[in-house]
Amino acid sequence: MSAVDVKAPANGATARLSLLAGARWRWYEIAFWIVVPSLYFLAPTKLTLLSEILILGLLALSIDLVLGFAGIVTLGQGGFFGLGAYAAALMAKWGAGTAPLSDPLLGLAVAAGVAGIAGFLTSFLVLRGSDLTRLMVTLGLALIVDETANKMKWLTGGSDGLQGVLPAPVLGVWDFDLYGRVAFCYALAVLFVLFLVARQITKSPFGLSLQAIKGNPLRARTIGMPVNARLVAIYTIGAMFAGVAGGLLAQTTQFASPDMVAFHRSADALLILIFGGAGYLYGGLIGAGVFRVMQDILSNITPQYWQFWLGLVLLMLVLFVRGGILGLLRATRDRFFPPSSDKAAP
């Protein structure tokens, strides 16, 4: 048996152990998913706001998959978000609150399918050119969706929005109530399931290959990696996540309007991700909470100038902290608790 034959299994075993180690749940991840559901009891009067934060976090998570792990700069997630919102809203409207057509889970599946198809068809345009080209292409696609939704009044209701969105009870049991209890639990359950999917994707060999492509696409091509196919796949998955987020918002608010397709949806979600930290998965979730709570507090203190203070905080964060809030926490941890260096092999 040659030296190569001996080393190959060892290298393969090391790679498998590395993947398993990276996929293990840390204590702070478990703590996060204990704290979030407990808000149902800790802040029972803020469940509507918390539901909105969860949905924004899911939208930011869709951008994190595309930008944070694959390096595709995009301003088009708002378009997929709006497509998903209208798809789920139309399902609920046509079903008139009766299952199975207006079933919320079926509506989310249709929202994911519509947004995923749109993401797949447009991904080939996005892959052309540099980051600036991609940014402009995704922005242009989002604006097209926005204007189309505004013009197709016979289907979308135009600027007045889509009325009569009455989804059936969740699993045929729980009706959406005015206090947002069912909406919070429903949004949390969907977010958790999709987070598990996203975590599995990023911790898999496919996810590691995306990070390699982000780091150096030319080198990835030279070792035989199908770069374009991987980017198309993750862009389509990100579009599906955004579509589900839009479907959630339409179902929990029982309304859909061109505002859900507007450019500010993409811009806000991108800011949220930068705020929390790209490439962590949790960055979008934490950023959504901090961003939305700050927005709520500042708009109450200074209704006319709250955007100034929010922009100032974001500017300071970008200038002096690398990696957003999670980057700051990691740098602080490494400062006071530096990781132990591996001993050199004899």
Secondary structure, DSSP 4 states (H G I P E B T S, - for coil): --HHHHHHHHHHHHHHHHHHHHHSPPHHHHHHHHHHHHHHHH-GGGHHHHHHHHHHHHHHHHHIIIIITT----S-HHHHHHHHHHHHHHHHHHHTT-TTTT-HHHHHHHHHHHHHHHHHHHHHHHTSS-HHHHHHHHHHHHHHHHHHHHH-HHHH-GGG-B----PPPBTTTBPP-TTSHHHHHHHHHHHHHHHHHHHHHHHSHHHHHHHHHHH-HHHHHHTT--HHHHHHHHHHHHHHHHHHHHHHHHHHHT-B-GGGTSHHHHHHHHHHHHHH-TTSSHHHHHHHHHHHHHHHHHHHH-TTTHHHHHHHHHHHHHHH-TTHHHHHHHHHHHHHSPPPPPPPP-
